[in-house]
Amino acid sequence: MIPTGVSVRLTAGFGALSLLGLGGCTVTTPEPVEEPTTGCMISAPAGFADHSAGALTLAETQRARAAGIFSATSSQRVSDGSATSAALERMSGQGCALTMVIGPGGADELHEHAVDHPDDVFLGIASGRDDFPDNVLSMDFDLVPAAFIAGYTAATASETGEVAAVVSRGFPEAEEILEAFDAGVDLHNEEHDDEDAPDVESYRESRIGDRTVPDTDHGGRRFFDRAVDADVDVVVPFGSAASMGVITAADEALMEASTDEAGEETEKVLPKVIWYGASGAFSDAIIATIEPNIRRGLRTIFPQWPQSRNPDEVAEPAATQPEDVGGFLVADRHYEGTIANGGVVITAEDGFLSRVSDAGRNISDLRERIKSGDIDPEKS
């Protein structure tokens, strides 16, 4: 005897076929439902409001969603390595098509997780690491030449004759960045040798270690306060949360210095910042910006990424045929943005530098001298 439930389902099936036959209709196979493709992002410690790589990656991933590459996006800010591991596990459970880990803080956890999940696809952004397993794509930026230009530009813009650079601990090429910054200051002094104008000094303290700080808001604020107490008026921060601490402190100092208690303008030298990240329009303290060209990097790695009419953001044609990696066409497994290939851009912001003679032209000139090999920031 056939169980009742089965009998009902069979009868319903036959009834449907009978109705189709009577109506003279044909059976149409339904289109397969596409699996959701989620673009997932993990950023630490400042998250996606850092005005830097996190914010730029979030904007690009949302752009890719609008273009149909992803059906959804998911983002997670984490505080440390264990939180990164937990976020990676959660996102693996969500079926992320591509999981991006931004910054060097979670690079070790990404490496370990990718080994344990060989069928998933990951992208490490600004991790400073090149030994990931095959299912991890990577994007990094050579900031040494940009730091050299920043040192020269800071010296040009300084009104006190004191400038400073600071790097978050764990940031890639920290020592090289600081040394290049100092070399840029030194070149400025050589090219502006004037007895009436003393050399600009870089705030070195006693050793390079003094210019690396914990990647926290407090670490950035503390460095800014110490530097300003030493008459520094131009600061160049590299990092995430520490950089946000620097710019927040600079904005507060700018506001406090703009008027005295009577509401009258003061003549105090105002703090200035050369920013690493997105365009500096969000702060009046920012006089120039070093931008990692995240968009160009993504287009270089993924030929199907939304394109742009801006020639500075158009990727070079792939030298080899793109390969399929987890459903994505991948033209380049590792992208390194440099000044030479347009992956790192340094520009003067409207405002203070526009009033400094030749500042914008100096930036362009130094960039071309580095690209031509006339200047080697690593040997200067």
N, C-alpha and C positions, 0 to 999 in steps of 0.2 A: 504494500500500500504506500502511496506517495504521501509524505507529510503535507499537511494543509498549507503551510507557508510556501512550499515549493510549487504546489498545484496552482496557487493563486498567481505566482510570478509567471509560470509557464502560460497560464490562460491569458494573462495580460499581454504577454509577448505575442502570442498567436493572434489575439484580438487586434493588436496594433498592426500586425502584418496584413490581416484581413482588410482593415480599413484602408491601408495604403494601396492594396490591390484594387479595392472597389473605386477608389478615387483616381486611379491611374497615375499615381505619383511615383517618383523615383526616390530611393534612399540616398541621402547626401551625408558623407562622412564629415563630422564636425572638425573644424580646424583644431590642431593640438594647442592647448593652453600653454603659453610660454612661462617658464619658471621665472619667478621674480629675481632680478639682479640688483643686489644692494651694494653700494659703494660705502665701505665702512672706514672710519678714521679714528685713530687714537693719538692724542697729543698730551704732552706733559712738559713742564708743570704749569705753564700759563694758559694752556688750552687753546681755544680757537678765537680768543679775544686778544691775542698777543700782538696784533698789528705786524705780524711777521709770517714765518712759514706756515704756522697753523691756520691763520686767517686766510692766507693766499690759497692753501690747499682746499680749505672748506669752500671758498668761492668757486674754485675750478671744478670741484666735484659736483656742486650744485649746478654749475653750467653744463656738465656732462649729463646730469639727470635731465635737464631741460631738453637736451639734444637726443635723449632716448638711449644713451649708453647704459645708464642705470635706471631702474624703475623706482628706486628709493635710495636715501642716504641715511647713515647712522653714524653718530659721533660720540666719543667718550673721552672726557678729560680725566687723566689719572695723576696721581701724586708721586708714585715711586715704582720700582721694578715689580714688586709683588702685585700692585694694582694693575700694571701693564699685563702681566701674565693672566690675571683674572679677567681682564677685559678681552684679551685674545681668545680665551676659552668661551666667553659669552658670545663673541662674534662668530666663532666657528659654529656654534649652535644655531645662529641666525641664518646660516647659509650665505655668508657674504661672498659675492663674486670676486671682489678685490678688497683686501684689508691693508690700509696704509698706516704706518707708524711713523710719526713725525718727530724728529729730533734724536739726539744721541742717547737720551736717557733710557729708552726702552730697546736699544739695539740688541743687547745680550738676550733679553727675553724673547724678542722677535726671532732671533736665530734658533733658540731652543724650541720654540713653538712650531716654527716652520719645519724643522726636522721631524717633529712628531706628527705633522699634518702635511704629508708630501703632495696630496691631491689639491690642496688649497693654494691660492695665488696671493702673494703679499708684495708690498712696495715699501721699502725703507727710504724715507725722505730726510736728507741732511743728517744722516746717522754717522757719517765719517767712517763707515766700515765697508770693506770690499770683499769679505770672505763669507758672504751669506750662501746658504744652499741654493740649488738651481731654481726652486720655486719662489725665490725672493728676488724681485727686481729692485734696483736702487737708483737714487738720484742724489747727487752731492754737488757742492759748489766750492770752487777754489777762491777763498776770500783774501788770500795774501796780497795779490796786486791791488785789490780794492782797499785793503787796510793801508797800504802804502799811499795811495791817492788820498785817503781820508786823513792821514797824518799831515800831508802837505797842505790839504784844504783847511784843516783845523788850524794849522800855523798861520795860514793866510787870513783866516777870519778872527783870530784871537785878538782881543783888545788888552788883555792883561799880560800876554806873553807866556801864559801857562796853559797847557792842553793835556788831555788824558784819554787813554783807552782802557776799557775793562772787559774781561771775558769771563763768562760763567764757567765754573769747573766742569770738566767733561766735554766742553765744546771742542769740536775738531780743530786741530792746528792752532791751539791756543797760543803757544809760545811763538810760533812763526808769525801769527797775526800781530802780536804785540811788538815783535822785533821789526816787522815791516812798517808798522805805524811809526815807530821811532825813526826808522830810516827815512820815511817821508818827511817828518819834521826836520831831520838833518839836511835833506836836500833843499828844502825851502830856505833854511838858514844859509846854505852855500850860495844859492842863487839870489839871495837878497842880503848880501854882505854889505851892511851899512853901519858905519861907526855911530851914527845918531840913533840907530834902532838896534837894541840888543837882541841876541838870539832868542827865539822862542824855545821854551823848555818843555819837555815831555815829563809828565808826572810819573816818574819811575819808582819813587821811594828807594828801597835798598836792593830789591831783586824782583824778577818778573812774577814770582809767586804772590807778591803783594797786590798784583793787579788781576788776580783771579779770585772770584768770590762765589759763595754758594748760590745756586740758581734759585733764589728766593727774592721776593719783593724787598724784604729787609736787607738782604745782601747788597742789592743795587742801591737802595737809599743810603745805606751806611757808606758805601764807596763815594757816592755823589757828595754827601756832606763833608767827608774828609778832603775830597779833591777841592771843593769850593772853599773850604777853610784855608787851603794852600794857594788860593787865588786862581785856580783853574776856571776858565769860563767857557771852554769847549770840551764836551765829553763824548766819546764814541763807544757805546756799549754793544757787545755781542753776546747773545744768549736769548733767554725766554723770559722767565719771571724776573730775573735780576734786571734785564733791560727795561721791563715795565716799571720796576722800582725806580730806575734812573729817570725815565721820562716823566713819571708822576711827580717825583721830587723836583725836577726841573720846571714843570708846569706850575707847581705850588710856589717855587721861588720866583718865577716870572711874575706871578700874580702879586706876591707880596712886595716885590721890588718896583712894580709899576707905579705905585702911589705911596706917599707917606701917610702918616696919621691924619694929616689935614686934607688929604685927597689930592695933593699936588704932585705933579710928575717929579720923579727923582732922576738923578744923573748916574745912578749906580749901574755898573756893567752887568748886563743881563746874561743868564746862562744860555748856552747854545748846545744843541745836540746834533751829531751826524748819526742818523738812524740806520739800523740794519733791519730791513723788512719791507712792508708795504709803503707806498707813497706817504710822505710825512705831512700831508694836509691836515691830519687830525690834531696836530700840536703846533702852536706858534713858536715853540722852542727849537723845532727842527729846521736846520738850514740846508741840509743835503741828505740824500738817501742812497744807501747801498741796497739794491733790491735783488734777491735771488729770483731769477726768472722761472718760477714754478710752471707757468703756462707753457713756455717753450720746452721745458724739460718733459712735461707730460706728452706734448705733441711729438717730441722726438722718440719717446718710448712707444707710444700708442699712435700709429698713423690714423686711427679712426677718431681720435679725440677732436672735439670741436675746433675748427680752424678760425683764423682771425685775418682781418684785412691789414692789421698792423704789421709791417714788414719786420719789426723787431721781435715779433712773437711767432714768426713762421719758421718751422723746423726745416733743417736741411734734408734733402731727399736721402732716404736710407741707402747705404752702400750695399746691403744684402737684402734678399727677399725676406719680408716679415714672416715670423713663425707663429704658430698657434700655441699659446700658453694659457691653458685653462679657459679656453673660449675667447681669449683676447688676441688680436694680432699685435705682435711685439716686434718692433724694428730694432730696438737697442735695449739690451738687458741692463746696462749701466750707463747712466748719463752723468757727465760732469760738466756743470756750467762754469764757464770762465769768462773773463772780459773779452777774450779773443773771439769766442763763438757766440757772444750775445747772451750767455747764460747768467752773467752777473752784470748789472747795470748800476752806474753811479751817476747821479744827477743833482744839480743844485735846485733847491726849492725856491719858489718865489718868496721874496722877503729880504732877509738880512744879506745873503750873498749877492743879491742883485745890486746891492749898494757897494759891494767890495770890488774894487777895480780888478778886472781880468779873472775873477774867481771861476766863473763858468768856463772861460776859455782855457784856464789852467787845467781843469778837470779833463776836458777833451784832449788837450795837448798831451797830458800825462798818459791817458789811455792809449793814444796812438804810439807814444814812445815805448810803452810796455809791449804793445802788440808787435811793433817792429823789431823788438829785441834791443833797442837803444838803452833801455833801463831794465835790469833784472831785480825786482823787489826782494828776492830771496838772497841776493848777494850784495845788496846795497849796504 
